[in-house]
Amino acid sequence: MPVASAPLGSPNLRIIKVHPSRAGVDTIATVFLRYNQALFVSADERLIASGHTLIDTRTGVRIELPNGQAHGFSPDGTQLLYEVFGSASAPTRVYTLVSTGDGTFQPMLGPNGYFDALRWSGNAPQLLTVANSFANPPAGTRVFELDGLSGATRDLAQFSERGALYTANWSDDGQTLGVWLEPNYYRSKLVIIRGGSALVTVLRVDADVGSPIFSPDGTALV
């Protein structure tokens, strides 16, 4: 179970492996700590991506990537979805697939900006976007996926209202999507989307909310 820790005020992030069956921990690596840095671990726990560093915990090989951030490994761990940050002269963010074997890059087709959730179809990242329509008259909110390799899009849902804010997340099996839609800043509703089924609004609250998180079996969320 790889986790990360850092002493208060230290610029370094220590990645450790906790062994629940015995006392003590193993230090896997130390990386430079950046603000709001995410840590990703491959399914077999061999590979770790932290900031712009890719680490093979079996061989000890570290690959330093361009300035950017990781978004997750493919199921077999051979690909890493990586976002290369822009610069002052070229501010556009670029999404790429990194081969975890040698650190080479494969350009992706889109998205243009941010995406809201990620799932994988084999080694092809499926990037989910919840977007307001700015047509005149307004056409509400569109939920769709973009295949990062082929560039094909797939519509998943359409809401009649536009959202002031929204967050989304997939269940672990990639079959159920939860979307928090905020028609205004004081009202939120949670919508469940499943392929071939009607949209179901399961909860309305008078509060701001974070991204939905599913239980491992996809039958509950928080």
C-alpha positions, 0 to 999 in steps of 0.5 A: 500500500504505497502512501506519501508523507512529508515533514512539515515545512520540507520540500521533499515528499517521501513515498513509503509502502505500508505493510498492514501485516507487520510493523514498519514501512519501506521507503520507496522514493523521495520526490520534490513536493509541489502544491496540490500534487497527486500520487498515482499507483499502477494496479500491480503497485509496480509504478508510481507517478508523482508530479513529473516523476515516474518511478519503477519500484522494482528496478529503481529507475526514475524517469523525469517528465516535462513539467506537468501532472499525471492523471492515471495509469492504464489497467495494464500499467503500460501507459500513463495519461499525462498533462504537459503544462504550457508556458507563458509563450504557449499556455495551452495544456497538452495531454499525452500518453507516456509509455511507462517502459521508456518514457516516450510520448504519444500525442492525444486528440484533445481535449481542448482544456480540462476534463471531469473524469477518466476511465479506460477502454483497454489502453485508450483513455476515455475523457469525460466532459460536463459542459454548458452549451452557449448556444442561443437559445441555451441548450443546457448541459451536455455530458460526453466522452472523448476517446483520446486515441481516435478523437471520437466523441460519445454523448452520454446525457443532456440536461435541460438546465445549465450548471453553475458548477459540476463534478463527475466520477465513474464507478470502478467498473466504468459502468455507472457515472455520478454527476453532481450538477449545481443549477445555481450556487445554492442548490445541487442535485446528484444524477446517476447515468447508466448505459441504456437506462434513464437518468435518475436524480437520487439526491438534492441538497442545498449545499456545495458538494465535491466529486462523487465517490463510489463504493468498490462494488458501485452500489453506493456513493458519497 
